[in-house]
Amino acid sequence: MNDLDEGFIAGYAGLCARADLLDRINVFPVADSDTGANLRISLGPLRACGGDRAVLASRIRRLATGNSGNIAAAFFSELLPAAGIDDLPRRAARGRARAWEAVAEPQPGTMLSVFDGLDAALATSPLTAATCPTIISALQQAVVLTASTLADLRSAGVVDAGALGMFVFFDGFCRTLTGYRGPRLPLAALFPDLLAIRTDFHPPASGSFCVDTIIRPGAGRRLDTEAMAALGESVVVVPDEDQVKIHIHTPDPQDLRRRLELLGEVVGWSDEALRPGTEAANHSPVPSGSLHIMTDAAGSLPREMARRHGITLLDSYIVVGEVARPESLCDPGMIYARMRAGEKVTTAQASLVERHELYAGVCEEYGSTLYLCVGSAFTGNHATAAAWKRDNDRQNLLDIIDTGAASGRLAVIALLVARHARRTVKADTVRALAATLVDSCREYVFIDTLRYLVAGGRVSRAGGWFGELLQLKPVISPTREGVRRVGVVRNRDAQLAFASDRLRHEAVGRGDMLVLLQYSDNRGWVEETVRPRVRSILPEAELLLVPLSLTSGVHMGPGTWSLAFAPVP
């Protein structure tokens, strides 16, 4: 790995740590709260940058999603193949030109302005430790100006989310490349009063769909930006060898697809309804003096639910083939379908750089933070956070609890603690509640087949063969000491009977309960069969139905479901 690779990795890590903020201030071109998510997905190959960067550039073009992701893909297609730091000015100029050419209606006041600023800064000053602060300052000013350039941003009172994302990326990139160790001011200090959408801003409703597609043009066909501009709005066109990546907003995706099929072979397609998301993204703040809550996405806590409760998630990655995607941004249905089809699906931890950036980012944005960490028996996240705190947390802002939990048990603990944190300014009571829930929360995970545990090496092949022969379905419970087998059953009816028995013995009579039902690719059965049974046993309980953590689901396989519960304080 060379210096440029380390720069790309650092830039991506910083971007990931501020992705939630980017989502919250996403206004242009549609206020759908996904700029941070789209950039994380699109630039994901940079998390493990190394090897042939031209191949990485092609992978970014294929993975790019959303308006911001596709424009960034155009720029990085030219920047990534840079031969070294001295080649950056030439590559940045080419990337800037390609990004502008990719957009059918390019707008100053977006990330394009940051690319302009980077190009101009590198053209006059070679990137060194001495010039690094000047270059970063130029990018900062480019972002500040976005707030007054576009009408939507002026109305919302924020800077452009994509522009801010590129500033964060290149701040980390430039510092890492040059070794510059100068002060790194919080984003709130760099962009005062420009990082929260005004309460009186109401984005217009949209009846359109966001389409990302890959087309292989027919003979003699020309699929460039000009040709595509008439087909919809927010058009971005990025050529990729013999294919063309197209992003477009359209009110009728079926009609758009028919028209594109006349121009070439559609080899990739996704469409999603555009829904303004600022109300969901701008959750009410945690009371001053209390704690911000952070936990691992290895808990069965969906991203939108975490947002509503003001919880920051630290993602692991789900790896399918050569593509690694943040766990909370994956489509579980697609993952389980590919597993059932025999494809190898694995998990990977966020890099140390990513985890360190997130610890620093939450402390910078929220101040005192309580990290409810997945059990140390399952990952090294607790040790990593503790080491970072020892070396970097001079203000003692990050408090870390090893919950000994994973999947639904971790989610229940985080939800109840976050709710309490929003009702009190007494941080000590929040910590005390977390400690109590670590002891009182229970979870039972019901595995359908041993096949996937065998494939992952967690059960021997002989043991897996014997279990399958006898049609045994293990029941496990994640504890501080690790996974503990608490039973073995033969079918779904027996799983349901086991769960019912545990609820009667461990939940009935303990006061108000929060029950989290988790499904893999069996939502219908869990919703229609398990949920009514749980309701009959605990009629007054708060009952939530959520996807099983993919970190757990990938290891335990399709057909798995889980039950977690704890008394509500």
Phi, psi and omega in degrees: 000133180256182184299320180298317178302314180297325177295316179297319179297315180295319179298316180294320180298316178297320178299315180300319183294336181250014185296322179297321177298317179300319178297320185293330183255012181291113181240318188246141359280343176226136181277072184247015169056044182222012182298314179298315180298316182295321179290324177298317180292311187295319183264012181309321179303341180286346182297334179231048185299138181162165180075216184280106183285341173294323175294319177298320180298318178295321179295321177297318179299320181287326183275343188306137180222147179075169181299308183295319182297321182286323176294317177299321179299320178298315180294310185289341174302326180268328183284321187302319182286008180307136183283340181176183184297329180288342181270354185297318180303315180295316183290322178295322178296318179293321179295319178300315180297318182293321179296315178297319180293332184287337187264128183295321178232076184296139184237121166299150183096013176236192178299340177300326179292327177290321176297321175301313182296320179294316179300312182294319182293317181288333179291335182253340183221117175298146184284112177221173176299327181288324183268350184305311180298326178293318180293317178298320179297321178297320179291323177300314180297323177299321179290315180305318183294337180298329183294338180249000184270312183263139183299319180298321180289323176298318181293322182277339179077033182225164170279167178289131184296318179295321178296317178297321178301318179289327174299312181300316180300308187284339172298309178293321180299310184291319180297318182291317181296321187264347185075017180293128183242024180291172183301143180241097185288149175301151179300326179297331177279327179285329184230063186299134177062021181234018184237020176216128181291136179299142183294338180269006178274126180233105182294146179292149175292151180233133176259015185263172177239145174267119182246130168241124184218155175241126183241136170257105188299147173287169182303129177078000180275146181238109182251078178250181184301317182296319181292328183273344188300330183280353187270350181174200181244166180050045185281129173230129183235123182231108177295146179215092183055243183268011181236169177227127175268129183233131170246136185201146173257131184214147176282346185221088183296328179295316178295320178300317181297318178300319181291322179290326179295339175286343183259343181171184181276127176276109184255357176201141183205135168213142175220144183214135180297137178274119180233121176306131187237015186293327181295320179289324185286325183270070177295153180296144187289154173293138181304143179302134178097347178267196185247140167280144183253132177231143176211181181266143176293352173294346169280150182281068183236100181302151185303316182293323178293319177300317178301314183298331182261007177069035183254132174271134179254136170261114184279145156265181181241143172258126188248120176236113185063236181263003186254125175247128184230140178306136185306315185287353180250012179269156172267106183302321180302318179294319181297312182293324178297320180289327175295316180295333178281357176098002179287147178280123177235129181229179177238159177214145177286153167299149180296161176302320180298317179297315182295318179298319179296322181291318176303312181295321183295317181291323178294322178295317186279322188247346185079228184302126186227135175255116180264108176272095193273141172305148185307138181293345175288345184254324180217173176265016184299323181295314180296321179296315180294319180296320179293319178297315181301316181300321187267342190230339190272070184295332182266002178056051183268334185259119175254134188238130175239124172280104186284343186067013188242165172210181177039231188293327179298318178295320180296316180297315178301313183295318181298311183292323178292319180295320178298317180293322180298331181276353180255355186218154173257004182268097185298326182297325179290330177292315178297318180296320178297319179301317180296321179295316182292327176304324180276329189263342183282140180234153175212141175231125183249129185250114186263133185277322182214148179276355186306316186280329174293324176295314181299327180272002178080010182272346173224139180295155179298322179295316179295321178294318179297318181293318179296317180294323179300320181269005181056045180271138179237106184289151172245126184235163178222125177283125181232176179301329181275354182122194181284130179241129177280126184246358179178168176220130179231174187250341184204179182296321179300320179290325175300314182295321178295320178298313180298318181297318180298317180294322178296316181298322184276332189245348183239323182297132178085004181260016180091196180297138183236147166253124181241128180247112175264130184237137182237157173257260174253029183234037183304317183305312181292316180297318183288319187270338183246310184287314184301314178299325179295316178298319180298324180291330180276321182234074186297336182263358185289151168278120188243118181246140179245119186220160173292143173297140175313131180292331175302318177286315184299321180295322180285322186262342168095164175305153180089347179288146170215166187210156180228120177233144183204155178201153176291141179278126182291000000 
